[in-house]
Amino acid sequence: MLDGSPVNAPRRSPIGSTTSDQRGNRSGGDPTDIFIERLAWLLDDWIPVGGGHSIGLDPLIGLVPGLGDVVSGLLSAVIIVKASQSGIPRSTVVRMVMNVAIDTVLGAIPVAGDFFDAAFKANRRNVELYRLARTGAHRTTHDVLFLTGIVLLLLLILLIPLVLFWSVWQVVSGAFHA
C-alpha cells in the first residue's frame, strides 16, 4: 500500500497492531487511523497503472479546470484536520499543510500540474508524517528544517520582484536625470 509492499501482501502497520492490504482494508485499529489511511489511499493510490505505480482520485479530480484542484485540496484538508485532532505536534500539522499547498498550487498548472499531482502524492506523504508522529518516531526537527526552507524560499520569491522593481526604477529615474 503506502509503503511499497506487493499488491496483495498483508503488512503490519506502524500504527497500533493492525494489518492492511493494498486496497487499504484494515482489521482493528483506531478509527481515525483507518479513515486517514483509506482516504489517502483513495486520493493517491486507488488505481494501479502498472509497473508498481498507481494513481488516485486526486490527479483525476484535478483534471476539472479550476474546481478540481480546489476539491482535491479540500479532501486533503480532511486528512490534516483528522490528524490534528489526534494530537500530533503542530509543526507536523504545518508541514502537512505545506505538502497540500505545494500539491494544490503546482497541481493547478494546466497539464503539467496533473502529472505533478500524480507523482507528488501529498496525501501519502501526510499519512507517513502522521504515522511517524503517532508512534513517536518522527522528529519535529525535520519539520522545523522543512518549514524554514519553505519560508526562505517564499522570501526569495518575494524579493525577486522587489529587486527587479528597484532595478527598473533606478534605470528609469536615471534616464530622467541624465
C-alpha positions in Angstrom: 0.0 0.0 0.0 1.7 3.2 1.1 5.0 1.6 2.0 5.7 -0.1 -1.4 4.6 -3.6 -0.3 3.4 -6.0 -3.0 -0.2 -5.6 -4.1 -1.9 -8.4 -2.1 0.7 -8.9 0.6 -0.6 -8.0 4.1 1.6 -5.7 6.1 1.9 -4.6 9.7 1.0 -1.0 10.2 3.2 1.1 12.4 0.0 2.5 14.0 -1.3 0.0 16.5 -1.3 -3.7 15.7 -3.5 -3.7 12.7 -2.8 -5.1 9.2 -3.7 -3.7 5.8 -3.7 -4.9 2.2 -3.1 -2.9 -1.0 -6.7 -1.7 -1.0 -6.5 -0.1 2.4 -8.6 -2.8 4.1 -7.7 -2.9 7.7 -8.6 -5.1 10.7 -8.8 -3.4 14.1 -7.1 -0.2 14.9 -8.1 3.4 15.7 -11.0 4.7 13.6 -9.1 7.9 12.8 -6.0 5.9 11.6 -8.2 3.8 9.4 -10.1 6.8 8.0 -6.9 8.8 7.3 -5.2 5.9 5.6 -8.2 4.9 3.4 -8.8 8.5 2.3 -5.1 9.0 1.4 -5.1 5.6 -0.5 -8.3 6.7 -2.4 -6.8 10.1 -3.3 -3.3 8.9 -4.2 -3.1 5.1 -4.9 -6.6 3.8 -5.8 -5.9 2.8 -9.5 -2.9 0.6 -10.3 -1.3 1.7 -13.6 1.3 -0.9 -13.9 5.0 -1.2 -13.1 4.2 -1.0 -9.4 2.7 2.5 -9.8 -0.7 3.8 -9.0 -2.8 7.0 -9.1 -5.8 8.0 -7.1 -8.7 10.4 -7.5 -6.6 13.5 -6.7 -5.0 13.9 -10.1 -8.2 12.8 -11.8 -10.3 15.3 -9.9 -7.6 17.9 -10.7 -8.3 17.5 -14.4 -11.5 19.5 -13.9 -10.4 23.1 -14.7 -10.5 25.4 -11.7 -12.8 23.5 -9.4 -10.9 20.2 -9.5 -7.8 21.4 -7.6 -10.0 23.2 -5.0 -11.9 20.0 -4.4 -8.7 17.9 -4.1 -7.3 20.4 -1.7 -10.4 20.3 0.5 -10.3 16.5 0.5 -6.7 16.6 1.5 -7.5 19.1 4.2 -9.9 16.5 5.8 -6.8 14.3 6.4 -5.0 17.2 8.1 -7.9 18.1 10.3 -8.3 14.5 11.5 -4.6 14.2 12.1 -4.5 17.5 14.0 -7.4 16.3 16.2 -5.4 13.2 17.1 -2.9 15.4 18.9 0.2 15.2 16.7 2.7 18.1 17.0 1.7 21.4 15.5 4.9 21.5 13.4 3.9 18.2 11.8 0.5 19.6 11.1 2.0 22.7 9.5 4.3 20.5 7.4 1.2 18.5 6.3 -0.5 21.8 5.3 2.6 22.8 3.2 2.6 19.4 1.4 -1.1 20.0 0.4 -0.3 23.6 -0.5 2.5 22.6 -2.8 0.3 19.9 -4.3 -2.6 22.2 -4.8 -0.6 25.2 -6.2 1.6 23.2 -8.6 -1.3 20.9 -9.4 -3.2 23.9 -10.7 -0.8 24.3 -13.6 -2.6 23.0 -16.7 -1.5 19.5 -17.8 2.0 19.5 -16.2 0.3 20.1 -12.8 -1.8 16.9 -13.2 1.4 14.9 -13.8 2.9 16.5 -10.8 -0.2 15.7 -8.8 0.0 12.0 -9.7 3.7 11.8 -8.8 3.9 14.0 -5.6 1.3 12.2 -3.6 0.9 14.7 -0.8 -1.7 12.6 1.0 0.7 9.6 1.1 3.4 11.9 2.5 1.0 13.2 5.1 -0.1 9.7 6.2 3.6 8.8 6.7 4.2 12.0 8.7 1.0 11.2 10.7 2.2 7.6 11.3 5.6 8.7 12.5 4.2 11.4 14.8 1.7 8.9 16.3 4.4 6.3 17.0 6.9 8.9 18.3 9.4 8.1 15.6 9.0 11.5 13.9 11.4 14.2 14.9 10.0 17.7 14.8 13.5 18.9 13.9 12.8 17.7 10.4 9.5 19.7 10.3 11.3 22.9 11.5 14.0 22.5 8.9 11.4 21.9 6.2 9.4 24.9 7.2 12.5 27.1 7.5 13.4 26.1 3.9 9.8 27.0 2.7 9.9 30.3 4.5 13.3 31.1 2.9 12.0 30.1 -0.5 9.0 32.3 -0.1 11.2 35.2 1.0 13.3 34.7 -2.1 10.2 34.7 -4.3 9.1 37.9 -2.7 12.5 39.5 -3.0 12.9 38.9 -6.7 10.1 41.2 -7.8 11.2 43.9 -5.4 14.8 43.7 -6.7 13.5 43.9 -10.3 11.3 46.8 -9.5 14.1 48.6 -7.7 16.4 48.0 -10.7 13.9 49.2 -13.2 13.2 52.3 -11.0 16.9 53.1 -10.9 17.2 52.8 -14.7 14.1 54.9 -15.3 14.9 57.6 -12.7 18.5 57.7 -14.0 17.2 58.3 -17.6 15.3 61.4 -16.5 18.2 62.9 -14.6 20.7 62.5 -17.5 
